[in-house]
């Protein structure tokens, strides 16, 4: 796969599918994660999205497991300069919030786990309303100027606080975020389309969507309560298992069949057609990657896009 897109602030052109690192150390162990990462890079992929808190939700885990696996893989392959790393701060159990010293300590811990001297894109994972936006802006600007991060991203901010971050950075001559990471998919449209898309357009920020496949629901593998039994994502996916949700999956299925491709390929291609710079999607096995990566080259017709818009209108 050779399709790339430009993303100001990230340096090299990026492949418009970011590999989610939340599975590393959770649903895929070290060896399996290495296999997924190898296959992703072999196919031309170059952006891996992780976070310092992955996978702290797993019993017995403390956070940082995903970064540790990614760092070990890059060290083993000697390929750090070929990988664009996006990670996040603010939700690690030991480094919660966005106070200056907390963020600095969190970054140092991430760099150690990742075995690198810089992060290409560093997100504020969640807003910390106890910290003034101007102070957050100063902290991230300081980290950019130190060379330890290359670009700033924002995720899980209210629209008002996100706008304040952008405008404060612009007015004060500080580092302006180059990306936002909103939740966006065919079954989660309203908030992004009404609130965050206008912000991204106004401030020329790249959009890297998370839950792009709705915790696996938009792969088509969950069509009944029985299908969810034993799934690691059962709680997240079951909320979409409604008549409206299944109508979206059925429409995806019809369009995928017409193109001779897979349901998740179509779901991700719809995001790209709707202006997402690069969706984030994860894989716990190499065999899952081709369907994800194929989305960058699939072009849906206006009729197909309209059908998907109509099927998902209740989520808009």
Order of alpha helices (4+ residues) and beta strands (2+ residues): beta-alpha-beta-alpha-beta-beta-beta-alpha-beta-alpha-beta-alpha-beta-alpha-beta-alpha-alpha-alpha-alpha-beta-alpha-alpha
